Amino acid sequence: MAFVVVNAGDTVTLRKQHPCGGSDWAVYRVGADIGLQCATCGRRVLLERVEFERRVRDVRHPAATSPQGDSCQNEGS
């Protein structure tokens, strides 16, 4: 079984909607438990990693530039 790679700052979509109607969650804590905050109403929940991996449908990582990519671009200029 493959593990879901998730970091603080990622946005995830879970299989079931939250009662407020939102299905997107922001990850704010990673460890034995995964801390999630509803993108619609702001409610915070903790899910055990096993439960989180069972419920997750999609993980979206923020678009950030890597330090290596920036240094390579500066050298060529």
C-alpha positions as CSV (number, residue, x, y, z in Angstrom):
1,M,0.0,0.0,0.0
2,A,1.4,3.4,-1.0
3,F,1.4,6.2,1.5
4,V,-0.1,9.6,0.7
5,V,2.6,12.3,0.6
6,V,1.1,15.4,2.2
7,N,2.7,18.5,3.8
8,A,1.4,21.5,5.7
9,G,0.0,24.0,3.3
10,D,-1.4,21.4,0.8
11,T,-5.1,21.4,-0.1
12,V,-6.9,18.1,-0.2
13,T,-10.3,16.9,-1.3
14,L,-12.0,14.2,0.8
15,R,-14.5,11.7,-0.4
16,K,-17.4,13.0,1.6
17,Q,-18.5,16.6,1.9
18,H,-18.4,18.5,5.2
19,P,-21.9,19.3,6.5
20,C,-21.3,23.0,5.5
21,G,-21.1,21.8,1.8
22,G,-17.3,22.1,1.3
23,S,-15.1,19.2,0.3
24,D,-11.8,21.1,0.1
25,W,-9.5,21.1,3.2
26,A,-6.2,22.9,4.0
27,V,-3.6,20.8,5.8
28,Y,-2.2,22.6,8.8
29,R,-0.6,19.8,10.8
30,V,1.2,16.6,9.7
31,G,2.3,13.8,12.0
32,A,0.6,10.7,13.4
33,D,-2.6,12.8,13.0
34,I,-3.4,15.0,10.1
35,G,-4.8,18.4,11.0
36,L,-7.3,19.8,8.4
37,Q,-9.2,23.1,8.2
38,C,-12.3,23.3,6.0
39,A,-11.8,25.8,3.2
40,T,-15.5,26.8,3.4
41,C,-16.3,27.3,7.1
42,G,-12.9,27.2,8.8
43,R,-13.7,24.2,11.0
44,R,-10.6,22.3,12.2
45,V,-10.5,18.6,12.6
46,L,-7.8,16.0,13.3
47,L,-7.8,12.6,11.5
48,E,-5.6,9.7,12.2
49,R,-3.2,9.1,9.3
50,V,-4.9,5.8,8.4
51,E,-8.3,7.3,8.4
52,F,-7.0,10.3,6.4
53,E,-5.4,8.0,3.7
54,R,-8.7,6.1,3.4
55,R,-10.8,9.3,2.9
56,V,-8.5,11.4,0.7
57,R,-9.4,11.7,-3.0
58,D,-7.0,14.3,-4.3
59,V,-4.0,16.2,-3.0
60,R,-3.0,19.6,-4.5
61,H,0.4,21.0,-3.6
62,P,0.9,24.8,-3.7
63,A,2.8,26.1,-6.7
64,A,6.1,27.2,-5.2
65,T,9.5,27.6,-6.8
66,S,12.3,25.5,-5.6
67,P,15.5,27.1,-4.4
68,Q,17.5,25.0,-6.9
69,G,15.3,26.3,-9.8
70,D,15.9,30.0,-8.8
71,S,19.7,29.6,-8.5
72,C,19.9,28.0,-12.0
73,Q,17.9,30.8,-13.5
74,N,20.1,33.5,-11.9
75,E,23.3,31.8,-13.1
76,G,22.2,31.9,-16.8
77,S,21.3,35.6,-16.7
